[in-house]
Structure formats: structure tokens, C-alpha cells
Amino acid sequence: MTVGKKTGGRQAGTPNKATNEARQAIATFVDGNAHRLTEWLDAVANGDPTHDIKPNPAKAFDMFQTVVEYHIPKLARTEVVGDAENPVVHEHRIRAKEMMDEVIKNIELKSINE
């Protein structure tokens, strides 16, 4: 084996087979029970006296958001930072003369139309 060099195994970025199979099984289960999920959420939102469930639309919405997170993952927050030697600099350039010319032009047009 060459030292420091990968010579076998999965290629970088190839998904783990077990993880891929688990995700597929969960997706199949969710797809097969989507109609039931709607019924369950409606029962929580509107209440269901046969199961002694009081109406709670806020709880139903929270439950829906929890389920959606598995289908559409949350985006990770990113932070852009600098250091003492290389600070992050934000530049905003305003073209004051061009802006003032546009304002004056709009005022002149308005006064002509009046």
C-alpha cells in the first residue's frame, strides 16, 4: 500500500449503501402514508372527539413543519469572518451626482405635468 494515498474503497462522494437504503425505505413509507398524514394533521388541527383530541391548529402546524424538515432540510447558517490581518470589508458606493440628477429630472417632469 502506498503511504498517504488511498488505493481502495468507495470513491469520495459515493453515498453509503446502508444510508441510501434507509433513506429510500423512509421515503417509500412516507409516500405510502401521505394520505394518512393529512388525516392525522386534520384530527389535531380540528380536534377528534372519538380519540379525545382537542382542536389545536398550532400543534398541527408544528407537526407539519417537523415532517417537512425531513423532506426539505434546513439550510445551514454561514458566517463570513475575517481576522486582524485580513478583515472582511464591505464597500457601498453611491453615485450621488447621478442620483441627484435623477431626482431633479423627476421634479422637473412633475412640475411640467402639473
Helices and strands as residue ranges (DSSP letters): H 17-32, H 34-46, G 49-51, H 57-71, H 96-113
